[in-house]
Amino acid sequence: MKSSRSRSRSKGNRNRSQGNQGGNVVNRVFDSSGPEGKVRGTPQQIIEKYNQLARDAQLSNDRVAAENFQQHAEHYTRLLSEAQREIDARREEQERQNRERQAERDRERAERQEREASQAAEQHSQPEGDVAPQEGDSNLVETPESQPKPKRSPRRKPRPKPEAQSDAAPSHAAPDGDAPTGGDDTPKAAE
């Protein structure tokens, strides 16, 4: 058998967590214990069911039951309207924040365009002989991409070292009628 202490503790936790979920109430399924048994459904469905039961009780001239059903319907009507107010308040807050963010973005964009326009105007108004603004004049941060790249001298393949000539045929064949050449493409003196 469960102790009553643990049941009451869990009940308190459940009630506390439900209070924070105003938007969830609209679609949440409730079990309502009414005078004629349980009614299950979303708040809107429960309201419609209790209103129907109240009409049936009025037709049978049972004023007490009709009033009871109307009170149950009114309870869920208040629950639903409170949840709707919370949803609307949350939506208005989000819209307000979105408007503020958009206004801030628009303000920043206008300031940036104004800065760019003034910089362009300054550049056009400078005579050709003037020097461009120095490095310290700009509020921009230097990045590796913005700095000029150092120019490299073109790489050359190293010349092959002259090989020691042996009795074998020369490494470079002489063209017809030309003097034989050495490894460094200079004509050899005739022997």
Secondary structure, DSSP 4 states (H G I P E B T S, - for coil): ---HHHHHHHHHHHHHHHHT-TGGGGT--EEEEETTEEEEE-HHHHHHHHHHHHHHHHHTT-HHHHHHHHHHHHHHHHHHHHHHHHHHHHHHHHHHHHHHHHHHHHHHHHHHHHHHHHHHHHHHHS-TTSPPPPGGG--SPP-TTTSPPPP-PPP-PPPPPPPPP-SSPPSSPPPTTSPPB-TTSPBPPP-
